[in-house]
Amino acid sequence: MKKLFLTLLFIGAFITSVDAQSKPSENSFIKDKISINIGGGYQHLMPFYNAHAISGEALYGLNNWLEVGAVTTLYTGDVPIFCYPKNSGNRINIFNYGIKGKIHFLPLIVNPSFYRVDIYGNIEVGAHSFFYGKSLNIDNRTLFSFNAGGGIGFNFTKSFGLFFELNYSNLFSTTHKYGFMFRF
């Protein structure tokens, strides 16, 4: 399902990039705009544990190519029953929070009002708070986190689109985020 979604996203981005702008304009689609991203994700935490995520971020466009703001993600899941009895409180919840910077590459190269395809790099700095189920016998903790990576967005309008991110984390190897973008 993910491969199909990504394939369709890239095909749509390619087709739309050929005729992305019907009315040329120099107005930035990023500067002085607030961008809200809401989505899901997936993270491989240990060899036997996978977590699904709900994420949200609010970013403000400082200029034609740079956004900064706050980000938060909740990862949650159960340790498989072969390790612990079913329904024994073996849940792991990870709350990620911090600040995020996003550099949009295409407005640096093309007209700053170009919005259909959005290729960007990002950096997140913050903390991961781990909350373990009682049966796991592990103390809750909070650790410094640093995530860096990139993403691609496909915008149907200047105010609405889809995004996919792949990031590397200092605490985990890779994380994936995908979802909806709203800009106003």
C-alpha positions as a printed NumPy array, in Angstrom:
array([[  0.   ,   0.   ,   0.   ],
       [  2.827,   2.393,   0.875],
       [  4.645,   1.615,  -2.383],
       [  1.486,   2.265,  -4.388],
       [  0.899,   5.547,  -2.55 ],
       [  4.485,   6.697,  -3.143],
       [  4.413,   5.646,  -6.801],
       [  1.201,   7.584,  -7.406],
       [  2.625,  10.564,  -5.531],
       [  5.781,  10.653,  -7.666],
       [  3.855,  10.181, -10.929],
       [  1.493,  13.004,  -9.979],
       [  4.416,  15.215,  -8.999],
       [  6.168,  14.586, -12.311],
       [  3.083,  15.228, -14.442],
       [  2.152,  18.332, -12.5  ],
       [  5.676,  19.761, -12.536],
       [  5.506,  20.017, -16.335],
       [  2.56 ,  22.43 , -16.134],
       [  2.64 ,  23.488, -12.506],
       [  1.872,  27.147, -12.935],
       [ -0.937,  28.528, -15.029],
       [ -0.499,  32.076, -13.7  ],
       [  3.107,  33.064, -12.981],
       [  3.463,  35.044,  -9.791],
       [  6.349,  36.144,  -7.611],
       [  4.344,  35.77 ,  -4.372],
       [  5.853,  33.095,  -2.169],
       [  3.66 ,  30.216,  -1.076],
       [  5.808,  29.908,   2.095],
       [  6.703,  33.409,   3.339],
       [  4.455,  34.701,   6.147],
       [  2.25 ,  31.578,   5.93 ],
       [  1.456,  29.072,   8.655],
       [  1.804,  25.437,   7.657],
       [  0.065,  22.685,   9.649],
       [  1.099,  19.078,   8.941],
       [ -0.984,  16.238,  10.368],
       [ -0.131,  12.651,   9.682],
       [  0.964,   9.222,  10.644],
       [  4.168,   7.315,  10.558],
       [  6.12 ,   4.207,  11.295],
       [  9.265,   3.564,  13.286],
       [ 11.272,   0.404,  13.836],
       [ 12.46 ,   0.554,  17.451],
       [ 13.966,  -2.847,  18.231],
       [ 14.361,  -6.112,  16.348],
       [ 11.018,  -7.327,  17.714],
       [  9.011,  -4.107,  18.098],
       [  7.422,  -1.68 ,  15.631],
       [  5.594,   1.526,  16.53 ],
       [  2.951,   3.462,  14.659],
       [  2.767,   7.22 ,  15.002],
       [  0.472,  10.197,  15.017],
       [  2.299,  13.439,  14.261],
       [  1.582,  17.129,  14.115],
       [  3.603,  20.21 ,  13.384],
       [  3.005,  23.927,  13.032],
       [  5.559,  25.911,  11.016],
       [  5.884,  29.577,  10.067],
       [  7.474,  30.713,   6.785],
       [ 10.289,  33.168,   7.508],
       [ 11.091,  33.746,   3.828],
       [ 10.59 ,  32.086,   0.416],
       [ 12.457,  28.906,   1.362],
       [ 12.677,  28.517,   5.184],
       [ 10.038,  27.456,   7.738],
       [ 10.491,  26.979,  11.503],
       [  8.147,  25.835,  14.245],
       [  7.093,  23.152,  16.684],
       [  6.721,  19.417,  16.094],
       [  5.248,  16.617,  18.161],
       [  4.791,  12.901,  17.537],
       [  3.329,  10.074,  19.587],
       [  4.646,   6.583,  18.828],
       [  2.792,   3.684,  20.399],
       [  2.654,  -0.078,  20.179],
       [  2.737,  -3.396,  22.004],
       [  5.646,  -5.738,  22.506],
       [  4.645,  -9.03 ,  20.765],
       [  2.943, -11.663,  22.888],
       [  5.774, -14.166,  22.414],
       [  7.822, -11.956,  24.762],
       [  5.112, -11.19 ,  27.326],
       [  1.624, -12.517,  28.037],
       [ -1.175, -10.859,  26.091],
       [ -2.749,  -7.753,  27.744],
       [ -0.091,  -7.7  ,  30.449],
       [  0.622,  -3.975,  30.229],
       [  3.453,  -4.44 ,  27.74 ],
       [  2.755,  -1.206,  25.845],
       [  5.459,   1.307,  24.909],
       [  4.561,   4.964,  24.3  ],
       [  7.107,   7.489,  23.057],
       [  6.301,  11.194,  23.012],
       [  8.572,  13.242,  20.726],
       [  8.531,  17.046,  20.921],
       [ 10.765,  19.873,  19.831],
       [ 11.492,  22.462,  17.174],
       [ 11.807,  21.923,  13.437],
       [ 13.4  ,  23.768,  10.541],
       [ 12.476,  23.01 ,   6.959],
       [ 14.409,  24.188,   3.864],
       [ 12.416,  24.133,   0.611],
       [ 14.757,  23.649,  -2.358],
       [ 12.613,  24.429,  -5.416],
       [ 11.755,  28.054,  -4.431],
       [ 15.53 ,  28.664,  -4.374],
       [ 15.863,  27.512,  -7.989],
       [ 12.549,  28.398,  -9.626],
       [ 10.007,  31.123,  -9.143],
       [  9.148,  31.433,  -5.384],
       [  5.45 ,  30.957,  -6.092],
       [  6.02 ,  27.406,  -7.41 ],
       [  3.984,  25.155,  -5.138],
       [  2.863,  21.916,  -6.825],
       [  5.93 ,  19.835,  -6.01 ],
       [  7.764,  20.558,  -2.779],
       [ 11.16 ,  18.95 ,  -2.152],
       [ 12.654,  19.83 ,   1.216],
       [ 15.213,  18.973,   3.858],
       [ 14.471,  19.186,   7.558],
       [ 16.065,  19.118,  10.988],
       [ 14.265,  18.426,  14.279],
       [ 15.82 ,  18.997,  17.707],
       [ 14.017,  18.097,  20.914],
       [ 13.369,  15.212,  23.273],
       [ 11.881,  11.723,  23.291],
       [ 10.034,  10.741,  26.47 ],
       [  9.657,   6.971,  26.842],
       [  6.775,   5.514,  28.876],
       [  6.968,   1.748,  29.382],
       [  4.199,  -0.632,  30.424],
       [  4.339,  -2.03 ,  33.956],
       [  5.188,  -5.573,  32.894],
       [  8.286,  -4.445,  31.004],
       [  9.999,  -3.456,  34.266],
       [ 11.863,  -0.526,  32.67 ],
       [ 12.032,   2.986,  34.115],
       [ 10.477,   5.815,  32.107],
       [ 13.037,   8.245,  30.697],
       [ 13.566,  11.303,  28.503],
       [ 16.451,  11.576,  26.011],
       [ 17.746,  14.292,  23.685],
       [ 16.717,  13.67 ,  20.074],
       [ 17.998,  14.908,  16.758],
       [ 16.308,  13.99 ,  13.472],
       [ 17.452,  15.007,   9.999],
       [ 16.209,  14.01 ,   6.594],
       [ 14.077,  15.084,   3.727],
       [ 10.683,  14.895,   2.201],
       [  8.509,  15.486,  -0.783],
       [  5.128,  17.116,  -0.929],
       [  2.507,  17.265,  -3.614],
       [  0.187,  20.253,  -3.279],
       [ -3.211,  20.19 ,  -4.948],
       [ -3.627,  23.885,  -4.165],
       [ -1.467,  26.469,  -2.382],
       [ -3.393,  25.606,   0.789],
       [ -3.647,  21.802,   0.727],
       [ -1.384,  18.868,  -0.101],
       [  0.161,  15.52 ,   0.852],
       [  3.668,  14.876,   2.173],
       [  6.097,  12.009,   2.832],
       [  9.282,  12.284,   4.942],
       [ 12.163,   9.933,   5.597],
       [ 14.39 ,  10.947,   8.51 ],
       [ 17.404,   9.581,  10.348],
       [ 17.301,   9.769,  14.144],
       [ 20.102,   9.648,  16.711],
       [ 17.945,   7.325,  18.864],
       [ 16.558,   5.09 ,  16.101],
       [ 17.794,   4.393,  12.614],
       [ 15.001,   5.712,  10.363],
       [ 11.547,   7.148,  10.765],
       [  8.812,   7.689,   8.187],
       [  6.072,  10.323,   8.269],
       [  3.235,  10.885,   5.833],
       [  0.037,  12.866,   5.895],
       [ -1.78 ,  16.07 ,   5.018],
       [ -0.46 ,  19.631,   4.805],
       [ -2.632,  22.701,   5.336],
       [ -1.22 ,  26.186,   4.707],
       [ -2.915,  29.502,   5.39 ]])
